[in-house]
């Protein structure tokens, strides 16, 4: 019976993730490129194909590079002898040239690039479930996973080649790793927390705001430990 309930829990979680994937993949296939994707797609492609970081330097590279991985397996044209290659902040011109004026299949490029962000969104649903399961149990954990998976914001932005869903993923993982280190302090967990922090920074520059946030969490945790110790000491005195 216990095995059956566990299997049912996994099936429900799979349905939640699959349902969210269906909506995002459908949107990725039917939506035209939004403004930012024009620059982000060509930037990610040039990072991996030409090892060049000149396009879109105002955002860290990780999400764009993940999005560009499927493009490496396609025969694409990208002239590097154009003015935009040597100009300053010509990412929009380069993106337009890459997608629509170089003989490439723009729809195929856009859809392929969106696979990476969708994968991050689905992975985040799983991580939300896993963390919630530790806090409230496996059945209640399905509820926050469901809310996130079918949030209009996630379905609307989770399939775009932008830093939004990637930032959510990185920040969530970072906070979880840091709290896990606080409760289970070891060199391994410290390393994992640092790795998660670096991951968040490699996705979005505004993730630097994690520094004061994590500092605040650390202070609250320390105060909680001190207060609990004081309460325990007082209770022992009362018993005596």
N, C-alpha and C positions, 0 to 999 in steps of 0.2 A: 504493500500500500504506500509506504513512504517513497519507494522508488517511482511509483506511478505519479505521485504528486510532484516529485522533482522533475520528472520528464514533462509533465504538463506545464510546469513553470518555464522550462526551456522552450517548449513549443510556443507559448504565449509571447515570450521575449523575441523569439525568431519572427513571429508574425508582426510584432510591433516594428522591428527593424526592417523587415521586408516591405511593410506598408509604407514606411517613410522613404525607403529606397525607391519604391515605385513612383511616388509623387515627384521626388527630386530628379530621377532619371527622365521621367516624362517631361518635366519642365526644362531640363538641360537639353533635351532633343528639340523642343519646340520654340524655346526663347531665343531671340536674336542676341547678339553680343551687347552687353551694357557698356557704358562709356569706359569705365576703369579696365575692363577686360581687354580692350584693345591694346593698352600698354602692358598689362600684366602678362598676357600670353606671349607676346614677342620678347618681353624681358626674360621670362623663364626659359624660353627656347634658346636665346643667345647665351644665357648663363651656362646651360648644359652643352650646347652645340659648339659654341665659340669660346667658352670660358671667359666671357667678357661681361662686366658688371655695369656698363655705362648707362643702360636703360633702367629707369624707375628706381634710382638709388634711394629715394625717400622712404621706401619700404624694405624691410629685411627680405632675404631671398627665398626662404624655405618653402612657403606655400607655392610660390611661382615655379620653383624648381620641381616640386612634386607634380604640379599640374602639367608641366612640360614633358614629363617622362614618356607618355605615350607618343609624343610627337617625334621622338628620336627613332621610332620604328616606321615612320612615314617618309616618303621621298618628297621633301618640301623645298621650295625655292625661296631663298632669302638673299638678295643681292647685297653685298657689303661694299659696293663701289658707289653707292648713292650718297647724296649730301647728308642725309639724316645719320649716317654712320659716323660722320666726323663732326656733326653739329652738337650744340649744347641743348640738352633736354628735348631731343627730337623723338621721344618715345611714341608719341601719338601718330606722327607721320610714319614712323617705322612700322607701327602696328597696323595702320591702314594699308600700307604697302604690302606687308606680309600676308595679311588676310585676304585682301580684295584685289590687289594689282600685280601679283607675281605668279599668277596661274595656279594658285593653290585652291583646294576645296575648303572654303571658309567654314562652311557648316560642319564638316568633318573635324577640322582643327578645333573649333569652339567646343563641340561635343566631347571630343577626346580629352581636351584640357580640363573639362569639368569633372571628369571621373575622379581625379585626385581629391578635390574639395569634398565631393560626395562621400568618398571613403572616410575622410576625417570626420564628417558629420555623423556617419553611422558608427564609427569607432567611439565617438563621444557618447552616443546613446548607450553603448555597451558599458563604458566606464562609469557613467552615471548610475546605471543599474548595479554594477559591482560595488561601488562605494555605498549606495543606498542600502544594499543588502547587508553590509556590515553594520549599518546603523539601525535599520528597522526590520530586517528580515527579508527573505527572498520574495514573499508575496507582496508586501507593501512597496518593495523596491520597484515593482513593475509600474507603479503609479507615476513617480517622477520621470522614469524612462519614457512612458507613454506621453506625458505632458510635453517633454522636450521633443520627442520624435515627431509629434504632430502640431507643434507650435507653428503658427503662421509665419513667424519670423524665421524659423529654421527652414521651413519648406520654401520660403521665398528667397532666402539668401544662401542656403546651404549648398547650392549647386553652382554658384558663381565663382569665377577665378578671382577672388578678392581675399583680403586678409581677415575678414569678419569671422567666418566659422573656424578658421585656423587659430585666430586669437582666442576664441572661446575654448578650443581644444587645449591649447598650450597653457592658458591661465588655470583651467580646471585641473589639469595634470600637475601643475606646479603646486597649487594649494593642497591637493591631496598628498603629494609626496612630502611637502613640508610638515603637514600635520602628522603624517605617519612617522616622520623622523622625531617629532616632539614626543610622541607616545612610545616610540620604540627606538631609542637613541643608540645608534651604532655607526661605525664607519661606512658600512654598506648603505644604510638608509640616508646618511649625510651625502654620500656620493650621488645617490639616485635623486635626492632633492636638488642638488646642484645641477645635475643633468637636466632635470625637468625645468628648472629656472632658465637654463641656457636655451632649451627648446622654445620656451615662451618668448624669449628675447629675439630668437632667430625668425619669429613669425611676424611680430608687430612691435614697432618702437615704443608705442604707448604701454607695452607690458612692463616698462620700467617702473610703472606705478605699483607693481607688485612689491617693490622694496619696502615702502612705508606700510603697505597692507600686511605683509608677512611679519614685519617688525611689530605691528600692533597685535597680531595673533600670538606672537611669542611673548609679549608682555602680558596679555590676558592669560595665557597658559601658565606663566610663571606665578602670577598673582593667585591663580586658582590653586596651584600646588602649595603656596605659602599659607593661604587661608585654610585649606583642608588640613594641613599639618597642625596649624594652630587650633582648629576645632577638635582634632583628634587628641592633641595634648590636653586641652581643657576637659574633654570627656573622660580621659584617664584620671585626671585630678579629682573629678567628681566621684568616680568609682572608688578611689582610695579614701 
